[in-house]
Amino acid sequence: MQPHIYTVNEVTTYIKNCLEEDEKLQDVWVKGEISNFKSPSRHLYFSLKDEESLLSCIMFQDKASGLKFTLENGLEVIARGNIGVYKPQGKYQLYVEEIFPVGRGYLYLAFEQLKKELGKKGYFRPEHKLPLPFLPQRIGVVTSPDGAAIRDILTVLDRRFPNLEIILSPCRVQGEEAAGEIAQAIRNLNEYGKVDVIIVGRGGGSLEDLFPFNERIVADAIYESRIPIISAVGHEIDVTISDFVADERAPTPSAAAERVVPKKEDLIEILESYRKKLSHFITAYLHSLRLTLKNIRSSSSLKQPYFKLRDLKQELDELRRRMSSCLIHRSQLEKNKLFSLAHALRQSSPKKRIDLKGEELGREKKRLVDVMVESLRKKKEKILFCKERMRSLSPLSILKRGYSICFSYPEGKLIKRSEQLKKGDRIKVKLYKGSVYSRVYQIQEEEVEV
Amino acid sequence: MKFEEAMEKLQKITQELEGEDLPLEEALQKFEEGMKLVSFCERKLEEAEKKIQVLIREENTLKLKDWKEEKEDEC
């Protein structure tokens, strides 16, 4: 009996059908350690192994792109998928749909891996952090409208600063959709633009509950925000990726609210202290000025202004004397020079030279005269200047500064004391320009303090 | 001007008044400016009005809704 001879394809197709028709193998969970991991294209190739066996696996790009962590050799995982046969290589393998690190570890793993990656990308750099405003006019809050966080935040804000504007950008804060909604809520506030600071957070919960705040999409939204963000997720002990990326981290939503606004009473107190300081200063300052003024008024130089005038007169005389002696000396010098020049001229014999010298002499002479005239003009100017200064010191110029002189009228006697006059007397007050005639209606004996 | 800028200016003015020997006119001017800044800051503190609103996206435009009204609607 001739045995039936199958082609390779027939055998392989048979095996393929056997495996792929087995329902048990079409949705299977397999636990093992990753090895031979490679990703030559965007599909992932690896094996799962335990002590005794090895199973080839492939994860296509459309499934792999949803992974929240990166596969690596040695990692203990659970993979779900279906067994199939790749005929060209006669190879059966697991077509992976989903894969998780063993146990809850994958949450930590995803957290650590994303933290490392974002750290490398510079998401946590201090120079990227925006400063929180000192006194925000409007505060954005990204959280659930039904959660405990919003209640806590509103309570604290109300206590610290009762008249604040708050804009809630609502989102779910746990579950599959939460991360996307949180990111969108942050972007909405950025698009709206009129808030000065954003609080992003939620109350405490399990690691899974807080996990949306560990997702890349949220990290990106926080990193890209142009408005400073304070992250407040869970309790003191909970640390999330959001906390690292945010401009500031608060341990709880209440703490974030406290960090965001100063206490109104404190600010009012500070302002009050400034007001007091300013008033106190200006009072003291004016008092000291008044004292200085009083001292000046009683000083001798004001009482006898002519002392100063006398000194100036003497100085002027001295100047005049020095000037004329200087002038005499100078002209003597010039004369001597002229004599010696004339002498030299007489000594030089050739006619031409004599003529030349004669011309030179003429020029010298003219220059000499010019110099003399110029120097005399300057001296005259100087004397005029001195005269002008003298004039400015005359009593008339004092009138120009607003003082006035009072005479009795029509006698024209200078009035220096109020006792010289009585009620009804006529007086003439000489001003800088013109005079005023008036009649005394009241006499005050004592000087009144200004 | 922002509140904190005004506060900084105020601090500078008080320091100048206390530290330097200013002529009368300048001192009076600074005093006046300082007092103005104090009332500006006080006004700024009272300026905002307590209001809680909810930012939502409807047909791709952002809208503000009153938070309390929304709560009442739900009830």
Interface residues (C-beta under 8 A of the other chain):
Chain A: P133 F134 L135 Q137 R138 G140 P145 L154 D158 P162 N163 L164 E165 I166 I167 L168 S169 P170 Q184 A185 N188 L189 E191 Y192 K264 L267 I268 I270 L271 Y274 R275 K277 L278 F281 I282 Y285 L289
Chain B: K2 F3 E4 M7 L10 Q11 I13 T14 L17 E18 L24 A27 L28 F31 G34 M35 V38 C41 E42 K44 L45 E46 E47 A48 E49 K50 K51 I52 Q53 V54 L55 I56 R57 L62 L64 W67 E70
